[in-house]
Amino acid sequence: MPHHKKTDSPTSRAQGQTRAVQASMATCVVLVLGAIAFVDRPVADFAHASLRENEAFYAALTHIVDPIPVYAGLAAGGYGIAALFGVRPGPRGLIVLRIAVAILVAIALKEQLKFLFGRTWPETWTGNNPSYIKDGVYGFFPLKGLGGGRGYHAFPSGHMTAVSAAAVSIALNWPRWRWAAAVPVVLVAAGMVGANYHWVSDLIAGTFLGAGVAVAVHRLGRNGGSGFAALPRARQLLQDVLSSTLASRSRRGGTAPRPSSFLDLMGFPISCGFWRRGWGLLARTRRSG
């Protein structure tokens, strides 16, 4: 009897990925609902009653996240500016760019979800916000965050979203560092619970959100190519438009010359060639290091 070997076709891989996403979303919903019903309030009561004397320590752990959005913004902005002048990142640069994009997208999404869910906090800590400990308020007030300030921005946790997006992105791109990448996630979660800054369900939702965005960006970047093929054409189109604008102004009585680069137009006495050579030197230095 012939033995049929299973083939790993693109369709089967896509179906497997879809099932994995569905399973992850279902797991997240179950864990969040379970925490809301049975875990959030007991943990908040315990943290308020037993951990307040160490609040400074737990609060310090939450600041591990602080540099992550800054570095992500600088990386994405730097590569974006370089792309305007036709500089394409190498393989390592693309990995850094994917990680930065994942972090920034995750942060943007969690902000919209905070507005949507409008959840109050365990403790009062900003603008006399209503809280469970001070006022006995526990619940979701959809869209209340649009006009109620940060007092209704508990769900999901932005700290866990950012640190999870960074950690999962690092683990996907450098698997041997996956355990080290998990350490900040655990420390930030412990800080959030110990300082009573967030509900446990907020942390679960933020973790799944950051991890999900990291996986999505990783797959898009891996399967969709570098995405930089059209940048030289985009740069040329931009310069053509700017040159046409200056020529139009010149015909109306001015004497504006054709700019040699976008930087010249912006008033910088530096040519694009200078920047291209600088970026090229930096890229060669990184590869040789």
Long-range contacts (C-beta under 8 A, 24 or more apart in sequence): 17-219, 21-212, 24-208, 24-212, 25-208, 27-208, 28-204, 28-205, 28-208, 31-201, 31-204, 32-201, 32-204, 32-205, 33-201, 35-199, 35-200, 35-201, 35-204, 36-199, 36-201, 39-200, 39-201, 40-122, 40-138, 40-199, 40-200, 40-201, 41-132, 41-138, 43-193, 43-199, 43-200, 44-122, 44-123, 44-132, 44-133, 44-196, 44-199, 47-122, 47-193, 47-194, 47-195, 47-196, 48-122, 48-123, 48-133, 48-196, 51-194, 51-195, 51-196, 52-196, 54-194, 55-194, 55-195, 55-196, 57-194, 58-190, 58-191, 58-192, 58-193, 58-194, 58-195, 59-191, 59-195, 59-197, 60-191, 61-187, 61-188, 61-190, 61-191, 61-194, 61-195, 62-159, 62-188, 62-191, 62-192, 62-195, 62-197, 64-163, 64-184, 64-187, 64-188, 64-191, 65-159, 65-162, 65-163, 65-184, 65-188, 68-103, 68-162, 68-163, 68-166, 69-103, 69-104, 69-107, 69-162, 71-100, 72-99, 72-100, 72-101, 72-103, 72-104, 72-107, 72-166, 73-100, 73-104, 75-99, 75-100, 76-100, 76-101, 76-104, 82-279, 83-228, 83-231, 83-235, 84-231, 84-234, 84-235, 84-238, 84-262, 85-235, 85-261, 85-262, 85-272, 85-275, 85-276, 85-279, 86-231, 86-232, 86-235, 86-276, 87-275, 87-276, 87-279, 87-280, 87-283, 88-226, 88-228, 88-231, 89-226, 89-228, 90-283, 90-286, 90-287, 92-286, 93-283, 94-221, 94-226, 95-173, 95-174, 97-221, 98-169, 98-173, 98-217, 98-218, 98-221, 99-166, 99-169, 99-170, 99-173, 99-214, 101-217, 101-221, 102-165, 102-166, 102-168, 102-169, 102-213, 102-214, 102-216, 102-217, 102-218, 103-162, 103-165, 103-166, 103-169, 105-165, 105-213, 105-217, 106-161, 106-162, 106-164, 106-165, 106-209, 106-210, 106-213, 106-214, 107-158, 107-161, 107-162, 107-165, 109-161, 109-209, 109-213, 110-156, 110-157, 110-158, 110-161, 110-206, 110-209, 110-210, 111-158, 113-155, 113-156, 113-205, 113-209, 114-145, 114-152, 114-153, 114-154, 114-155, 114-156, 114-158, 115-143, 115-145, 115-146, 115-153, 116-142, 116-143, 116-145, 117-142, 117-145, 117-155, 117-156, 118-142, 118-143, 118-144, 118-145, 118-146, 118-148, 118-152, 119-152, 119-153, 119-154, 119-155, 119-199, 119-202, 120-151, 120-152, 120-154, 121-151, 121-154, 121-197, 121-198, 121-199, 122-154, 122-196, 122-197, 122-198, 122-199, 123-196, 123-197, 125-197, 126-150, 126-151, 127-151, 133-196, 154-198, 154-199, 154-202, 155-199, 155-201, 155-202, 155-205, 156-202, 156-205, 156-206, 156-209, 157-192, 157-198, 157-202, 157-203, 157-205, 157-206, 157-207, 158-206, 159-188, 159-192, 159-197, 159-198, 159-206, 160-185, 160-188, 160-189, 160-192, 160-198, 160-202, 160-203, 160-205, 160-206, 160-207, 160-210, 161-206, 161-207, 161-209, 161-210, 162-210, 163-188, 163-210, 164-206, 164-207, 164-208, 164-209, 164-210, 164-211, 164-214, 165-210, 165-211, 165-213, 165-214, 166-210, 166-214, 167-210, 167-214, 168-210, 168-211, 168-214, 168-215, 169-214, 169-217, 169-218, 172-214, 172-215, 172-218, 173-218, 235-262, 238-262
